[in-house]
Amino acid sequence: MVPLLLARLRQRTTWLALASLLGVLGVQLAPEAWERVVSAGMTLADIVALLLPLLGQ
């Protein structure tokens, strides 16, 4: 389950969909800020994917 979730979180489309959902819910950010949120989410997912083997997962 965890590898599947991480694989999904590492995809740009997942973060774009989450950003769109937040926009529909009324969160307003500049387009550049949304791009940073997407990039940060993908980077965080990559870091977790790298750390999981070290933690024995």
C-alpha positions as CSV (number, residue, x, y, z in Angstrom):
1,M,0.0,0.0,0.0
2,V,2.8,2.4,0.9
3,P,4.7,2.0,-2.3
4,L,1.5,2.6,-4.4
5,L,0.7,5.7,-2.4
6,L,4.3,7.0,-2.8
7,A,4.2,6.3,-6.5
8,R,1.0,8.4,-6.8
9,L,2.4,11.2,-4.6
10,R,5.5,11.4,-6.8
11,Q,3.3,12.3,-9.9
12,R,2.8,15.9,-10.8
13,T,-0.8,15.3,-11.7
14,T,-1.7,14.3,-8.2
15,W,-0.4,17.6,-6.8
16,L,-2.1,19.6,-9.6
17,A,-5.4,17.9,-8.7
18,L,-4.9,18.7,-5.0
19,A,-4.1,22.4,-5.9
20,S,-7.2,22.5,-8.1
21,L,-9.3,21.1,-5.3
22,L,-8.0,23.8,-2.9
23,G,-8.8,26.4,-5.4
24,V,-12.4,25.2,-5.7
25,L,-12.5,25.3,-1.9
26,G,-11.6,29.0,-1.9
27,V,-7.8,29.0,-1.3
28,Q,-6.4,31.7,-3.5
29,L,-2.7,31.8,-4.4
30,A,-0.8,33.3,-7.3
31,P,0.0,30.8,-10.1
32,E,3.7,30.9,-9.1
33,A,2.8,29.9,-5.6
34,W,0.7,27.0,-6.8
35,E,3.7,25.8,-8.8
36,R,5.9,26.0,-5.7
37,V,3.3,23.9,-3.8
38,V,3.3,21.3,-6.5
39,S,7.1,21.2,-6.6
40,A,7.4,21.0,-2.8
41,G,4.9,18.1,-2.7
42,M,6.8,16.1,-5.3
43,T,10.1,16.8,-3.5
44,L,8.7,15.7,-0.2
45,A,7.4,12.5,-1.7
46,D,10.8,11.8,-3.2
47,I,12.5,12.4,0.2
48,V,10.1,10.0,1.9
49,A,10.6,7.4,-0.8
50,L,14.4,7.6,-0.2
51,L,14.1,7.5,3.6
52,L,11.6,4.6,3.9
53,P,14.2,1.8,3.1
54,L,16.4,3.3,5.8
55,L,13.6,3.0,8.3
56,G,12.9,-0.6,7.4
57,Q,9.6,-0.1,5.5
